[in-house]
Amino acid sequence: MSGLLAGKERGVLVELGKVTKDDIDRIAVDDMPSEWRLACPMIVRDEDTLGAAEEAVAEASRIQSHVTHHSRLADAGTLTVIRMVQAALLGRPKSDLRLLAEALVALEPV
């Protein structure tokens, strides 16, 4: 289940030209996710991934994220946030966190 776009969210996305009113109708009727969202909730679970292999962290993130969405961009954003939190917990400098964010922007320019 994808969850419908909230009323205010629909209006802003139409205003920004990201979706049309026909897109919104199709999303509601077909119960399919929109490629565009204004925000995506993320609930950080107590997963034992700190220090785990990169592939294990990415897989745990993907599985948890697909409870709320099925979006490549949201997957990438969620994984980047997890990487940033883990880097901060491991004492990495803020500049490393910024590099992670910049890598996401380069990979997924909007």
N, C-alpha and C positions, 0 to 999 in steps of 0.2 A: 504494500500500500504506500503510495507516494505522499499522501497528504496534499490537500488543496492549498493553493496560494491564498494568503489572507487578503481581505478586502483592500486594505491600504497598500499592501504589496502589489496586488494586481494593478492598481491605479498608477503607482510609481513606475512599474515595469513597462506599462503601456506608454506612459509619458516619456520615458527614456528611449522608447522604440525597440526595446529588447523582446517584447512579445506583442502580438496583436490581440484584438478582442476575439477573433476566430481561434487563435491559439489557446486562449483561456477557456473557451467553450470546449474545445477538443480535449484539453487536459482534464476538465471536469467530467466530461462524458466517458472518456476512455480510461480514467484514473491512471494517467501516465504522468511521470514527473516532468516539470518544466526544466529546461536547461538552465534557466536563470532564476535565481532566488536572491533576495536582498540579504538574507542571513541564514545560517544553518546552525541549529542547536548542536552542541557537542557535549556529551556527558562523559567525563573522564572516569573510567572504571579502574578498579584496583588490579590492573594487569601487571604481571611480573615481567616487564619488558625492559626495564632500565638496565643497560649493559648487554642486552641480548643482541643477537645478530640482526643486521639491518633487515634481512628478509623476514625474520620472525616478527619484528616490530611492524613492518608494513602489512603483513598478513593479519596480525591482531587488530590493527587499525581498520583495515578493509572490512573485516568481519563485523566489528562493532559498528562501524559507520553505516553499513548497509541495513542496520535496524531502522535508520531514519531516512536514508536516501540511497539513490543509485545514480550518482553523478561523478563523472571523472574529475571535474574541477573541484567538487567538494571533497572527494577522496584525497586529491593532491593537497588541498588546503589543510585538511585534518591531519594528514601525515606530517606536513610541515610544522604545524603547531606542536604535535607530539615531539618531533625532533628538537624544536626550540626549547620546550619545557625540559626535555631530558638533558640537553646541552647545558641549560642553566643549572639544573640540579647537580650536574657533574662539575660545576664551577667554571664553565667556559666563559670567556669574555663576551660582552654585548656585541662586539664586532662579529663574532662567529654567528650569533643569532641573526644579525642583520644579513649576513651572507646567505643563510638558509632562506630567509624571506626573499632576498633578491633572486636566488636560484628559482624559487617558485614563480616569481613574476616573469623571469626569462623563459621558463618552461610553459607557462600558461598565461600569456599576455591577454588582457581583456580589452 
